[in-house]
């Protein structure tokens, strides 16, 4: 089991539970209806294990949730990473090839894939350097269509905010420079205790809004506040009114999905396109 393995069962159980709900919908009243209950469970795994943002486990839970929501919006599962199961990233062309093989040989290939592709990280070549991209969607024919960087911060806000946003700014320019038609996003999850530091909270909001303003930087940015305790996590949802609309998680997914569909071929992502067109129903 790799570092994402602890989150597989939660997502699987949650997906199965939603299957019994009458018409579970990603869209509601024209906006994404995000599964924060799933995210609470994923982040609580890290909280219960005493993991900090520095350990990277919080970010992996966030990555798995974002990927799950992109799949729930109707995009094809095979091109999205991190995948629910190992290997975490795999070109759809490889799966198409495996599915064309006789059953016995296809099963053997599926068994060998996790051994051959052990890395859970995806590195994308930008205009100037390779960049590890936390969440995304790509294929052999299209190239990268969605590229999302995630960051988490639970303490030392005043000390670390500038460094985080300097990194984010450079990464956006690097990725957009080579992939101008990809939908590029930055998702920032922060301990809600940042609100006790008014200057740091205002700076985080301002910096995210600025990162979204430039055409060759991020298409979408989000700030999400989470209440952490010794053994659990609880997302501060949009209705709390703490985060400006333009950098809310709901607006983030709306921006990413709209731009991805607009920039894709008209016959691509038909399930996601249909759900999006009927989002207000």
SVG drawing of the C-alpha trace seen along z (x, -y; Angstrom):
<svg xmlns="http://www.w3.org/2000/svg" viewBox="-35 -43 49 59">
<polyline fill="none" stroke="black" stroke-width="0.4" points="0.0,0.0 1.3,-3.5 0.9,-6.8 -2.6,-7.3 -3.8,-3.8 -5.3,-5.0 -7.9,-7.1 -9.1,-4.5 -11.6,-2.8 -13.2,-6.0 -13.8,-7.2 -15.0,-3.7 -17.5,-3.5 -18.7,-7.1 -19.2,-6.5 -21.2,-3.3 -23.3,-5.1 -24.1,-7.9 -25.2,-5.3 -28.2,-4.6 -29.2,-8.2 -32.0,-9.3 -30.4,-11.2 -27.1,-12.2 -26.0,-15.3 -22.7,-17.1 -24.6,-20.3 -27.3,-22.0 -28.9,-25.4 -26.2,-25.9 -23.2,-25.5 -21.1,-22.5 -22.5,-20.6 -19.3,-19.4 -19.0,-16.4 -17.5,-18.0 -18.5,-15.0 -16.1,-12.9 -13.3,-15.5 -13.9,-15.7 -13.4,-11.9 -10.2,-12.0 -8.7,-14.9 -9.7,-13.2 -7.5,-10.2 -4.5,-12.5 -5.7,-14.4 -6.2,-11.2 -2.7,-10.1 -1.2,-13.3 0.0,-14.3 0.8,-17.9 0.7,-19.8 4.5,-19.3 4.1,-15.5 2.3,-15.8 -0.5,-13.4 -3.0,-16.2 -2.3,-17.3 -2.7,-13.7 -6.1,-13.5 -7.0,-16.8 -5.7,-15.6 -7.7,-12.4 -10.9,-14.4 -10.3,-16.9 -9.8,-14.0 -12.9,-12.3 -15.0,-15.4 -13.7,-15.8 -14.8,-12.2 -18.1,-12.9 -18.6,-15.9 -18.6,-13.3 -15.0,-13.3 -13.5,-10.0 -11.8,-8.3 -8.9,-6.9 -7.2,-10.2 -7.5,-11.7 -4.8,-11.5 -4.4,-10.5 -6.4,-7.4 -8.5,-5.7 -6.3,-2.6 -2.7,-2.0 -1.0,-3.0 -2.1,-6.5 -1.4,-7.9 -1.7,-6.0 -2.1,-7.2 -5.6,-6.2 -3.9,-4.8 -2.3,-2.1 -5.7,-1.0 -7.2,-1.1 -4.4,1.3 -4.9,3.6 -8.6,3.8 -8.0,4.9 -6.0,8.0 -7.4,11.5 -8.8,11.8 -5.9,13.8 -3.2,11.6 -5.1,8.4 -5.4,9.7 -1.6,10.4 -0.9,6.9 -3.1,5.4 -1.2,7.4 2.1,6.1 1.2,2.5 1.5,1.5 5.0,3.1 6.1,1.3 4.6,-2.1 5.4,-2.5 5.6,-6.3 2.6,-8.2 3.9,-11.5 3.2,-13.1 5.8,-15.4 4.8,-17.8 7.2,-19.6 6.6,-23.3 8.1,-26.2 11.2,-26.2 11.3,-23.1 9.5,-19.9 6.8,-20.5 5.2,-17.9 1.4,-18.4 -0.8,-17.1 -4.1,-16.6 -4.8,-16.6 -6.3,-15.1 -4.3,-14.3 -4.2,-11.9 -1.9,-10.9 -3.9,-12.8 -5.0,-15.9 -2.0,-16.5 -2.7,-18.1 -6.3,-19.4 -6.4,-20.0 -3.4,-20.9 -4.0,-21.6 -1.5,-22.4 -2.5,-21.9 -1.0,-23.4 -1.9,-22.9 -0.9,-25.0 -1.8,-24.5 0.5,-26.9 3.2,-29.7 1.0,-31.6 2.9,-34.9 6.2,-33.2 5.3,-30.9 2.6,-32.6 5.0,-34.7 7.1,-31.6 4.0,-29.6 2.7,-32.3 6.1,-32.9 6.3,-29.2 2.7,-29.2 3.3,-32.3 6.4,-30.8 4.7,-27.4 1.7,-28.9 3.9,-30.9 5.9,-27.7 2.9,-25.5 0.9,-28.1 3.9,-29.0 3.9,-25.5 0.3,-24.5 -1.8,-27.7 -5.0,-25.7 -4.8,-23.6 -7.1,-24.6 -4.6,-25.5 -5.7,-25.8 -4.3,-26.4 -6.2,-25.0 -5.1,-26.2 -6.3,-24.4 -5.6,-26.3 -6.3,-25.7 -9.1,-28.1 -7.0,-29.4 -5.5,-31.7 -8.6,-33.9 -7.0,-34.9 -4.2,-36.5 -6.1,-39.2 -3.2,-40.3 -2.3,-36.8 -5.9,-36.0 -6.3,-39.1 -3.0,-38.4 -4.0,-34.9 -7.2,-36.2 -5.5,-39.0 -2.7,-36.8 -5.2,-34.2 -7.3,-36.8 -4.1,-38.3 -2.9,-34.9 -6.2,-34.5 -6.2,-38.0 -3.4,-37.4 -4.2,-35.6 -1.0,-33.6 -1.2,-32.5 -4.1,-30.5 -7.5,-30.0 -9.0,-29.2 -7.9,-29.6 -9.5,-28.4 -9.1,-29.0 -10.7,-26.5 -10.7,-26.8 -10.8,-23.7 -11.3,-23.3 -8.8,-20.7 -9.0,-18.9 -6.9,-16.2 -8.7,-13.5 -11.0,-15.1 -11.4,-17.8 -14.4,-19.8 -14.5,-22.0 -15.9,-25.6 -18.4,-25.6 -19.2,-28.4 -22.4,-29.3 -20.2,-30.6 -19.4,-33.6 -15.7,-33.8 -14.3,-33.4 -15.0,-35.7 -17.1,-34.0 -14.4,-34.2 -12.0,-32.0 -14.5,-29.7 -14.1,-25.9 -17.4,-26.0 -16.2,-28.7 -12.9,-26.9 -14.6,-23.7 -17.0,-25.8 -14.1,-27.7 -12.0,-24.5 -15.0,-22.6 -16.2,-25.4 -12.8,-26.2 -11.9,-22.5 -15.2,-21.9 -14.8,-25.1 -11.2,-24.3 -11.9,-20.6 -13.2,-19.2 -17.0,-19.5 -17.4,-15.7 -15.1,-15.2 -16.2,-14.6 -19.8,-14.1 -21.0,-12.9 -19.5,-15.9 -20.7,-18.2 -24.3,-17.0 -24.2,-17.3 -22.8,-20.8 -25.4,-21.9 -28.2,-20.7 -26.7,-22.1 -29.6,-24.5 -32.3,-21.9"/>
</svg>
